[in-house]
Amino acid sequence: MDNEKMMKFAKQLPVMHAFEALIAMRAAKKRGLSPVKYFLLTSVFGVFVLIPLLRKPKLPKASEKVDI
């Protein structure tokens, strides 16, 4: 790769990690996990933390109907 492509990638990487971190924060909240922890982990490691988090099951909603 030439130098310009590497510089463009280096500029895009923090932006991508920031968006991934926001997604991880919301997903962690829905799964009953610490949103701040997953925000920080995803900011550093990116999709390597986000993908396993998204594969975890969500908590059931409290307002769902209960079938008796």
N, C-alpha and C positions, 0 to 999 in steps of 0.2 A: 504494500500500500504506500501511496505517497504521503507526504507530510500534511497536505491540506485535508485529506480524508481523515487522518488520525486526529487532527485538531478539531474537526467537525464532530467526530465521535466523542471526543473528550468533553466537548461543550454540551452534547446532548445527554450524556450519561447522568449527570446530577439531576437534570429535569425528569428523566425517566424514573429514577429512583425516588424522587419526591412524589410523583403520581402513584407509583407502586406502594409507597409507604402510606399514603392516604387510603388506598384501597385496603391495605392490610389492617389499618387501624379500624376501619368500619367492619371488616370481616371478623376481626378478633372480638369486637364488641358483641356481634351477633352470636358468637360461639362461647361467650362467657369467659373470655380470656382477657389479659391485660392489654388494652389498646396501645398504651405508651410503649410497652415492651416490644410489641410487634411493629410499631412505627419505627422505633430505633433499629431493630434487627433488619427490617426490610430496607431502611435507608442505607445500611452498610452492605448487606448481602443480596439485596434485590429479589429476583424470582426464586432463588434457592430457599427462601423462607416463605414467600408468598404462596407458591404452589401447594406445599404440604398443608398450609393453613387453610386454603380454600377447599381442600379435600376432607377436612374434618366436618362432622355433622353440625348443623345449626341447632341451637336450643329451641324447644317448642315455644310457641307464643302463648302467653298467659290468657289472651283473649279468645283463643280458639274454642269452638264448641266441643263439649265432652259428650261422647256417646256412651250412655249408660245401658 
